[in-house]
Amino acid sequence: MDTGAKDIFDVPYMRMIRFSLNSIAQWPYNTLGPRTMRTRILSIYHYVMVTVSTFLEISCVFYVRKNTDKEFIVLGHDYFNILMGVVIIQRMTLSFQKRYCLLVKNFVTKFHLMNHQYKSDFAAMELRRITKICNIAAVIIHIQIFFSMMFFNMVPLWKNIHAGMFSSHRPENGTFVHSGNYLSFVDQYTDIRGYFLVFFLNFYPSYNAAVTFLCMDLLIFIMVFHIAGHLNILLHDLRYFPRPDGMEQCMETGTRKYNEEVFVRLKDLIDRDQAIKEFMINISETFGISLCIYLAFHQVTGCVLLLECSPMTPEALGNYGFLTLMMFQQLIQTSVIFEFISTKSDTLADEVYSLPWELMDVRNRKAVLLFLKNVQPPRALKAGGVVSVGVLTMSTIIKTSCSYFLMLKTLTVEE
């Protein structure tokens, strides 16, 4: 009944996410294995990568400060890069935190459904279903990584070709367009050699940003899918909770034996529910600040990107139309997946109440009452420990971004 994999890292999606996060030194290798020369090199590389990303972020800020005389529409791409840089740098610091490393270790060694597949046939079946979902999610996210990186760097190249910057008759006062603008030590705007140097160097931060942004989301998604798997197993066991037959109800020994079996089952169900609840709390505590910054990023960039698209010219839509759709799609994707956990958790109380508590003794009835009290409060993954991440939060962000966009657009027209 197993998936055919002997080790958790034999599963395709686990191999993919470990490889991708290892490529940016974000996988907690020291916590999950012995400290080797390779892990030391990756640790040093992680510091280098954070330093480079911080330097590029500061350089981008100084570039915007130096060019404040330009219109907002012109600098909109740079504002987006700065906001994205804040999200990326914050996520890069996660692997410095012991809480993040312990969460990933706990997920791999304890919470992953592969560690529970032998408990029942339904658990093995649920593992296969969740594995299929996680594999699809991993493929989709890695496709998004490739296309986002290529789109981010190839659109400026196409604009330069279209503007005739590589022709023998270059436009007068023409300058090269880049995916990221920094205060550089070379002339990347008028010199073709400087342009190509910066063009190829921009692939490095683009890759780091795409993997950090999307693979961290993928890691959370995989944990969420496994929470859903555990909830499905728990709901299944509640629905098929043993009930005494007519003969056992008539015999005292049968009733005593049934209540002893019920007590063991209830204890197992309560322990598993508590483990799910604690894991959700650990995710909220570990990624709480990241989710908070992530939602704030979508709130601000939603407004910025809508303003960039507001001229509705082919150039504006070509530059920012796809990027705007991609950002809203990312917000909707994350919110819907998180909402799935809240919806699934809401059904627990009904299933617990449906247990045959009227056939139990006083001790087991007290256990059912305790179980019912534990599952009644709504459960959700929270940003900053305050805001529940879900469809309602998503709709609020989109509506607020559109409202700010309309307000700023009105003020611009009046001026």
Helices and strands as residue ranges (DSSP letters): G 8-10, H 12-23, H 29-32, H 37-66, H 72-92, G 94-96, H 98-106, I 107-111, G 113-115, G 117-119, H 121-162, H 192-201, H 203-239, H 246-250, H 252-309, H 314-346, H 348-353, G 357-359, H 362-375, E 382-383, E 387-388, H 391-414
